[in-house]
Amino acid sequence: MNIVRDLESLDRPLRNPVVTIGNFDGVHRGHLSLFNMVKQRAAAIGGQSAVVTFEPHPLKVVKKGNGPALITSMDQKLILIWNAGIEVIFCIPFTLEFAAISAEAFVEDILVRRIRVREIVVGYDYSFGRDRRGNTEFLQAMGRKLGFTVHLVGPVHVDRTVVSSTSIRRFVQEGNLAEAKRLLGRDFELWGTVVKGAGRGARLLGYPTANVRPSEELVPKTGVYAVSVVVDDDTHYGVTNVGYNPTFGDVALSVETHILDFLGDLLGKRIRIHFLQRIREEKTFHNARELTDQIARDIQVAREFFGLHKAGTGIG
């Protein structure tokens, strides 16, 4: 990937850059419409497509960590933007000092002087700069003054729903994975590293689990889900519990995945969990035996969902 984190490190200017700017959390279908316009305009003028985004999310800085739960980690976001066909990604560190930059200075210093933008593509409701004083009208006026063109992209609808990161967060938090997928254009995923858990999975319950510390902040509603899991580029089927393990009195939220028909040590590995179908609510059981019986039923439901009727027929 061609990622630029320090604008001063650009060794040569881009060729007629066409740029879009934003946080792009989720890299959903609305964001993809912006990227498509960027690529079309870059092809039309013999230029390069580029995205300007920020790390961390600006609201995490401005609101001192109280911004929205992120749909995608930074790593995942950058990969998704790159996979969408964008040639250059500017990932600008966002600090309180950067937040104080005026809209005029952002355009003049960063977009024009450093990136040398030729065309800009933004959403119809885009705003930027200190106190959000920069809007689409302001950007168009600056374009006429400084010699770049601005293209506006309208809202993207799926049926009657406007695609937005806010709507996607709500659907995921409600456990409505089908609606989240329609707006994302793909399954909701958690990326994370497998860490050592309480050790109850294999030892006490008979079902080994991978305990994941998610990279993202957004997790689905508590409950049990049918999932697919990517480990070392191989895809497996599984069952994931998101919750607090009330049967054992735990208080911390955990994400535990049992991968069907899988043998191997996952500790320390980075895995990707695709949430496909919610199976049930989280429940409190009287004892470990009741929980074990329920896990067996959950696994059977997952096998039927995936069209698997016996062990050893997974895709991993």
C-alpha positions in Angstrom: 0.0 0.0 0.0 1.1 3.5 -0.7 0.4 5.2 2.6 1.8 8.7 3.4 1.8 9.6 7.1 4.1 12.6 6.9 3.2 15.1 4.1 6.7 16.6 4.3 8.1 13.1 3.3 6.6 13.3 -0.2 9.6 12.8 -2.4 7.8 13.9 -5.5 4.4 15.4 -6.2 1.5 13.3 -7.3 0.4 13.3 -10.9 -2.8 15.5 -11.1 -4.2 14.2 -7.8 -7.9 13.8 -7.4 -8.7 13.6 -3.7 -11.5 12.8 -1.3 -11.3 13.7 2.4 -13.0 12.1 5.5 -12.8 9.7 8.4 -14.4 6.9 6.4 -15.1 4.7 9.4 -16.6 1.5 8.2 -15.6 2.1 4.5 -19.3 1.6 3.7 -21.2 1.8 0.4 -21.5 5.6 0.8 -17.7 5.9 1.0 -17.3 3.6 -1.9 -19.4 5.9 -4.1 -16.9 8.7 -3.3 -14.0 6.5 -4.1 -15.6 5.5 -7.4 -16.0 9.2 -8.4 -12.4 9.9 -7.4 -11.2 7.0 -9.6 -13.4 8.1 -12.5 -12.1 11.7 -12.3 -8.5 10.6 -12.0 -8.8 8.5 -15.1 -10.5 11.4 -17.0 -7.5 13.8 -16.3 -4.7 11.3 -16.3 -4.3 11.7 -12.6 -3.8 9.7 -9.4 -6.6 8.8 -7.0 -6.0 9.7 -3.4 -7.8 9.6 0.0 -7.0 11.9 2.9 -8.0 10.5 6.3 -7.0 11.0 9.9 -5.6 9.0 12.8 -7.1 8.8 15.4 -10.7 9.6 14.6 -11.0 13.4 15.2 -13.8 13.1 17.7 -11.6 10.9 19.9 -9.3 13.9 20.2 -11.7 16.8 20.3 -14.0 15.0 22.8 -11.0 13.5 24.7 -11.7 9.8 23.9 -15.5 10.1 23.9 -16.0 9.8 20.2 -18.1 7.1 18.5 -17.4 3.4 18.8 -15.3 2.6 15.6 -16.6 0.2 13.1 -13.2 -0.5 11.6 -9.7 -0.4 13.1 -7.2 1.8 11.3 -5.4 -1.2 9.8 -8.7 -2.6 8.5 -9.8 0.8 7.2 -6.6 1.3 5.2 -6.8 -2.1 3.7 -10.4 -1.6 2.7 -9.6 1.8 1.1 -6.6 0.2 -0.8 -8.8 -2.7 -1.9 -11.3 -0.2 -3.3 -8.6 0.8 -5.8 -7.3 4.0 -4.4 -3.7 4.7 -5.3 -2.5 6.9 -2.5 -3.7 7.2 1.1 -2.7 10.2 3.2 -3.1 9.2 6.8 -2.7 12.4 8.7 -2.0 12.4 12.5 -4.9 14.2 14.2 -3.9 16.3 17.3 -5.4 19.2 19.2 -2.9 21.4 17.3 -4.2 20.1 14.0 -7.8 20.5 15.1 -7.0 24.2 15.6 -6.2 24.7 11.9 -8.6 26.9 10.1 -10.5 25.7 7.0 -8.6 28.2 4.9 -5.2 27.0 6.1 -6.2 23.3 5.6 -7.1 24.0 2.0 -4.2 26.3 1.2 -1.4 24.6 3.1 -2.3 20.9 3.0 -4.5 20.4 -0.1 -2.9 22.9 -2.4 0.7 23.6 -1.3 1.6 20.0 -0.2 -0.7 17.6 -2.1 -1.2 20.0 -5.1 -4.7 18.8 -5.6 -6.4 19.2 -9.0 -9.9 18.0 -8.1 -11.7 17.2 -4.9 -14.6 14.9 -4.4 -16.7 15.2 -1.2 -20.1 14.3 0.1 -23.0 16.7 -0.1 -22.8 17.4 3.7 -19.1 17.5 4.1 -17.6 20.0 6.6 -14.1 20.5 8.0 -11.7 22.9 9.7 -11.8 24.6 13.1 -15.4 24.8 14.3 -16.5 23.0 11.1 -16.5 26.3 9.3 -15.5 24.8 6.0 -18.5 23.4 4.0 -19.1 22.5 0.4 -19.9 26.1 -0.6 -16.7 27.3 1.0 -14.7 24.5 -0.7 -16.1 25.5 -4.1 -15.2 29.1 -3.5 -11.7 28.2 -2.5 -11.5 26.0 -5.7 -12.4 29.0 -7.9 -9.8 31.1 -6.1 -6.9 28.5 -6.1 -7.6 26.6 -9.2 -9.1 23.2 -8.3 -12.5 21.7 -9.1 -14.9 20.4 -6.5 -17.4 17.5 -7.2 -20.2 16.8 -4.8 -21.7 13.3 -4.4 -25.2 12.9 -3.0 -26.4 10.5 -0.4 -26.4 6.8 -1.1 -29.7 5.0 -0.3 -30.3 1.3 0.2 -34.0 1.1 -0.3 -35.1 4.1 1.8 -32.2 4.0 4.2 -29.4 6.6 3.9 -26.1 4.8 4.2 -24.2 6.2 7.2 -21.7 5.1 9.8 -24.2 6.1 12.5 -26.9 3.8 11.1 -24.4 0.9 10.7 -23.3 1.3 14.4 -26.9 1.2 15.5 -27.7 -2.0 13.5 -24.6 -3.8 14.8 -25.4 -2.8 18.4 -28.9 -4.1 17.9 -27.6 -7.4 16.5 -29.2 -6.7 13.2 -26.4 -8.0 11.0 -28.4 -8.3 7.8 -29.2 -4.5 7.8 -25.6 -3.7 8.7 -24.4 -5.8 5.8 -26.7 -4.1 3.4 -25.2 -0.7 4.3 -21.6 -1.9 4.6 -21.7 -3.9 1.4 -20.0 -6.7 3.3 -20.2 -8.7 6.5 -19.5 -6.8 9.8 -16.0 -8.0 11.0 -14.0 -7.9 14.2 -10.2 -8.1 13.8 -8.3 -9.0 16.9 -5.5 -11.0 18.5 -6.2 -14.2 20.4 -5.3 -13.9 24.0 -5.3 -16.2 27.0 -8.7 -16.6 28.5 -10.1 -18.1 31.7 -9.4 -21.6 30.4 -12.9 -22.8 30.8 -13.6 -23.6 27.1 -11.8 -26.9 26.6 -11.2 -27.8 30.2 -14.6 -27.3 31.8 -17.0 -27.1 28.9 -15.4 -29.4 26.3 -15.3 -26.8 23.6 -12.0 -24.9 23.1 -12.5 -21.2 22.3 -10.3 -18.4 20.9 -10.6 -15.4 23.1 -10.2 -12.2 21.1 -9.2 -8.7 22.1 -10.8 -6.8 19.3 -9.0 -4.1 17.5 -12.2 -2.2 16.9 -14.4 -0.7 19.6 -17.7 -1.6 18.1 -19.0 -5.1 19.0 -22.4 -6.6 18.2 -25.1 -7.0 20.8 -24.4 -9.6 23.4 -25.4 -13.1 22.3 -24.3 -16.1 20.2 -23.5 -15.8 16.5 -22.7 -18.0 13.6 -19.5 -16.7 12.1 -16.7 -17.4 9.7 -13.2 -16.9 10.9 -10.1 -16.1 8.9 -6.9 -17.6 10.3 -3.6 -17.3 8.3 -5.7 -16.6 5.1 -7.7 -19.7 5.6 -11.5 -19.5 6.3 -13.3 -21.6 8.9 -16.8 -21.8 10.3 -17.5 -21.1 13.9 -19.7 -19.9 16.8 -18.9 -16.7 18.7 -20.2 -15.6 22.0 -20.2 -11.9 22.7 -21.0 -11.2 26.4 -20.2 -11.2 30.0 -20.4 -15.0 30.9 -23.1 -14.5 33.5 -23.1 -18.2 34.4 -19.6 -17.6 35.9 -20.2 -14.1 37.2 -17.7 -12.4 34.9 -18.0 -8.6 34.6 -15.7 -7.9 31.6 -17.1 -8.1 28.0 -15.5 -11.0 26.1 -15.5 -12.3 22.5 -15.0 -16.1 22.5 -15.1 -18.1 19.3 -15.3 -21.9 18.9 -14.0 -22.8 15.4 -15.7 -25.9 14.1 -13.5 -29.0 13.4 -10.3 -27.0 14.0 -7.2 -28.3 15.6 -4.3 -26.0 16.4 -3.0 -23.3 18.7 -4.3 -19.8 18.0 -2.8 -18.0 21.0 -1.2 -14.8 19.8 -2.5 -15.1 16.3 -4.4 -12.2 14.6 -7.8 -13.4 13.3 -10.8 -11.9 11.6 -14.3 -12.8 12.7 -17.2 -12.3 10.2 -20.5 -12.1 12.0 -23.1 -13.8 9.8 -26.2 -14.7 11.8 -27.4 -14.1 15.4 -28.4 -17.4 17.0 -29.7 -16.4 20.4 -29.5 -14.0 23.4 -27.0 -14.4 26.1 -28.4 -16.5 29.0 -27.5 -17.4 32.5 -27.4 -21.1 33.2 -27.5 -22.9 36.6 -24.3 -24.9 36.0 -21.6 -25.7 33.6 -23.5 -28.9 32.3 -26.5 -26.8 31.3 -24.2 -24.4 29.4 -22.4 -27.3 27.7 -25.7 -28.7 26.5 -26.6 -25.3 25.1 -23.3 -24.8 23.4 -23.9 -28.2 21.7 -27.3 -26.9 20.5 -25.7 -23.6 19.3 -23.1 -25.5 17.3 -25.8 -27.7 15.7 -27.7 -24.5 14.7 -24.6 -23.1 13.2 -23.8 -26.3 11.3 -27.3 -26.2 9.8 -26.9 -22.6 8.9 -23.7 -23.4 7.1 -25.1 -26.6 5.5 -22.8 -28.8 7.6 -24.2 -32.0 8.9 -21.3 -33.7 10.5 -17.8 -32.9 11.8 -15.0 -32.6 9.4 -17.0 -30.8 6.6 -15.8 -27.3 7.3 -14.1 -25.2 4.7 -11.0 -24.5 6.7 
